[in-house]
Amino acid sequence: MQPAGGAALHPQPTQGRGDAPPPGDPNHLGRGGGDRQNKTEHGERLPASKRIISGYGFWIFLLSDIIMFAAFFASYAVLVNETAGGPSGRDLFDLRNTGIETGCLLLSSFTCGLASIGLQARNNRWFYGAMAATFVLGAAFIGLEVREFWTMVADGNGPDRSAFLSAFFALVGLHGLHVSAGLLWLLTMMAQVWAKGYRADILRRVMCFSLFWHALDIVWVALFTVVYLMGVAP
C-alpha cells in the first residue's frame, strides 16, 4: 500500500558510514570520519619522514640558541653601566672596525644564499664558488673580531677589568664562537658534496647550515645595534 501521491514507504538510500568520502575529503575529515575503516587507516600511517623530523629538530636547536643569546643580551643590558671606574663603550668601541665586520658578515649571508641556489641547481661552479666566498668573508669577520679583542686586552681592558667588559666579551665572544663553528661546518658541507654528490640528505644538511648562518647574521645585527651603536651614543 502506498500513500497518496505514490511516494514509497522505504527511505531513500543515503551514503553509509563506510562509503567513500565526499569529493574534496580524501582523508575522511568530514562526517563519518570516526568509523572503523578510518581508525585502521590512521593507525597504519607511516611515521613522519626523516626530512620533517630533521627540520623540526633543527628549528628547536635554533630557537634554543636564540634563547641562550637572549640571556646573554639581558646580562649585558644589566651590566652595561658597571664599569668600575674603567672605560665604557664610548671609550673603547671603534665603529669603523665593527662596520667592516658587519659588512663582511652581511655579505657572507648573500653569498650563502647564492650557494643555496647553486645547490638546488646542482651547479658546482656556483655552489663551490659561493661557499668559498662565504668562508673568506666569515674568516675576515673572525680576524677583525680577534684583533679587536687582542687590542683591548693589550691595553688592560680585558674581561676581568669590570662587569661591563665581562658581559661584553661573553656576548660578542659567544657570537664569534658560533661563527667559527659555522666555518668548520661550511668546510664539512663542501667536502660532503664533493665526496657524495647532491644526495637528498646532503642537500638537507646544507640547507640547515644556511639557516644557521642566516640566524647568526640576524643575531649580529641586534648585537651591533645594542652593543656598539648604543654603546657610543652620547
C-alpha positions in Angstrom: 0.0 0.0 0.0 1.4 3.4 -0.9 0.5 6.8 0.5 -1.3 9.4 -1.7 0.9 10.7 -4.4 2.6 7.4 -5.0 5.6 8.0 -2.6 7.3 4.8 -1.5 7.4 3.9 2.2 11.0 2.9 2.0 13.5 5.7 2.8 15.8 6.8 0.1 19.3 5.3 0.2 21.9 7.5 1.8 25.7 7.3 2.0 26.8 4.9 4.6 29.4 5.3 7.2 31.8 3.0 5.3 31.2 4.5 1.9 33.7 6.6 0.0 34.2 10.1 1.4 32.7 13.0 -0.5 34.8 14.8 -3.1 37.4 17.0 -1.6 37.6 14.9 1.6 40.0 12.1 0.7 41.3 11.8 4.3 37.8 11.3 5.9 38.0 14.6 7.7 34.2 15.3 7.3 31.3 13.4 8.8 31.7 9.8 9.4 35.4 10.1 9.9 35.4 8.1 13.1 34.5 4.7 11.7 36.5 1.5 11.9 37.9 1.9 8.5 39.3 5.4 9.3 40.7 4.2 12.6 42.5 1.5 10.8 43.9 3.9 8.2 45.1 6.3 10.8 46.6 3.5 12.9 48.6 2.2 9.9 50.0 5.6 8.8 53.7 5.7 8.4 55.8 7.9 10.8 56.9 11.3 9.6 59.8 11.3 7.1 63.4 11.9 8.2 63.3 15.3 6.4 60.4 16.5 8.6 62.0 15.2 11.8 65.4 16.7 11.0 63.8 20.1 10.1 61.7 20.1 13.2 64.7 19.2 15.4 66.9 21.8 13.8 64.3 24.6 14.3 64.2 23.6 18.0 68.0 23.9 18.1 67.9 27.4 16.6 65.2 28.5 19.0 67.2 27.2 22.0 70.3 29.0 20.6 68.3 32.3 20.3 67.1 31.9 23.9 70.7 31.5 25.0 71.7 34.7 23.2 68.7 36.5 24.7 70.0 35.6 28.2 73.4 37.0 27.3 71.8 40.1 25.9 69.9 40.5 29.2 73.1 40.1 31.2 74.8 42.8 29.1 71.9 45.2 29.5 72.1 44.9 33.3 75.9 45.3 33.5 76.5 47.8 30.7 76.9 50.7 33.2 79.0 48.7 35.7 82.4 50.0 34.5 84.0 50.1 38.0 85.6 53.4 37.1 87.1 52.0 33.9 86.4 52.8 30.3 82.9 52.5 28.8 81.9 51.5 25.3 82.2 55.1 24.2 85.9 55.0 25.1 86.6 51.6 23.6 84.5 50.9 20.5 85.7 51.6 17.0 82.7 51.8 14.7 84.8 51.8 11.6 86.2 48.4 12.6 82.9 47.0 13.6 81.3 48.5 10.5 83.7 46.5 8.3 82.9 43.4 10.4 79.2 43.9 9.8 79.7 44.4 6.1 81.7 41.2 5.8 79.1 39.1 7.7 76.1 40.6 5.8 77.8 40.0 2.5 78.6 36.4 3.6 74.9 35.9 4.1 74.3 37.0 0.5 77.0 34.6 -0.9 75.5 31.8 1.3 72.2 32.4 -0.4 73.9 32.1 -3.8 75.4 28.8 -2.6 71.9 27.6 -1.8 70.8 28.5 -5.4 73.8 26.6 -6.8 73.0 23.7 -4.6 69.4 23.4 -5.9 70.6 23.8 -9.5 73.4 21.2 -9.0 75.9 23.7 -10.3 79.3 23.0 -9.0 80.8 26.4 -10.0 78.1 28.4 -8.3 78.0 26.2 -5.2 81.7 25.9 -4.5 82.5 29.5 -5.5 79.8 30.9 -3.3 80.7 28.7 -0.4 84.4 29.7 -0.7 83.4 33.4 -0.8 81.2 32.8 2.3 84.2 31.2 4.1 86.6 34.0 3.2 84.1 36.7 4.4 83.4 34.8 7.6 87.1 34.3 8.3 87.7 38.0 7.7 84.9 38.8 10.3 86.6 36.5 12.9 90.0 38.0 12.1 88.7 41.5 12.7 87.0 40.5 15.9 90.1 38.7 17.3 92.1 41.9 16.5 89.6 44.0 18.4 89.8 41.6 21.4 93.6 41.5 21.3 93.9 45.3 21.3 91.5 45.7 24.2 93.3 43.1 26.3 96.7 44.5 25.5 95.5 47.9 26.7 94.4 46.4 30.0 90.8 46.3 29.2 90.2 42.6 29.4 87.1 40.8 30.7 88.5 41.0 34.3 88.6 44.8 34.2 84.9 45.4 35.0 81.5 43.7 34.9 80.7 45.7 31.8 83.7 44.2 30.0 83.0 40.7 31.2 79.5 40.9 29.7 80.8 42.4 26.5 83.4 39.7 26.0 80.9 37.0 26.9 78.3 38.2 24.4 80.5 39.1 21.5 82.7 36.1 22.1 79.7 33.8 22.1 78.7 35.0 18.7 82.3 34.7 17.4 82.4 31.1 18.6 79.2 30.4 16.7 80.7 31.9 13.5 83.9 29.8 14.0 81.8 26.7 14.3 79.8 27.7 11.3 83.0 28.0 9.2 84.0 24.4 10.2 80.5 23.3 9.3 80.8 25.1 5.9 84.0 23.2 5.1 82.4 19.9 6.1 79.5 20.5 3.8 81.7 21.3 0.9 83.7 18.1 1.5 80.5 16.0 1.7 79.1 17.4 -1.5 82.4 16.7 -3.2 82.6 13.2 -1.9 78.9 12.1 -2.0 77.3 14.4 -4.6 74.0 16.1 -4.4 72.1 13.5 -2.4 68.9 14.3 -0.6 70.4 14.0 2.9 73.4 16.2 1.9 71.1 18.9 0.5 69.1 18.8 3.8 72.3 19.3 5.8 73.5 22.2 3.6 70.1 23.9 4.0 70.3 23.5 7.8 73.8 25.2 7.6 72.3 28.0 5.6 69.6 28.6 8.2 72.2 28.6 10.9 74.4 31.1 9.1 71.5 33.5 8.4 70.4 33.3 12.1 73.9 34.4 13.1 73.6 37.4 10.8 70.3 38.3 12.5 71.9 38.0 15.9 74.9 40.1 14.8 72.6 42.9 13.6 70.9 43.0 17.1 74.4 42.8 18.7 75.8 45.6 16.6 72.8 47.8 17.4 72.6 47.1 21.1 76.3 46.9 22.0 78.1 49.1 19.5 75.7 51.8 18.3 74.0 52.3 21.6 77.4 52.0 23.3 78.9 55.0 21.6 75.7 57.1 21.7 76.1 60.2 23.8 
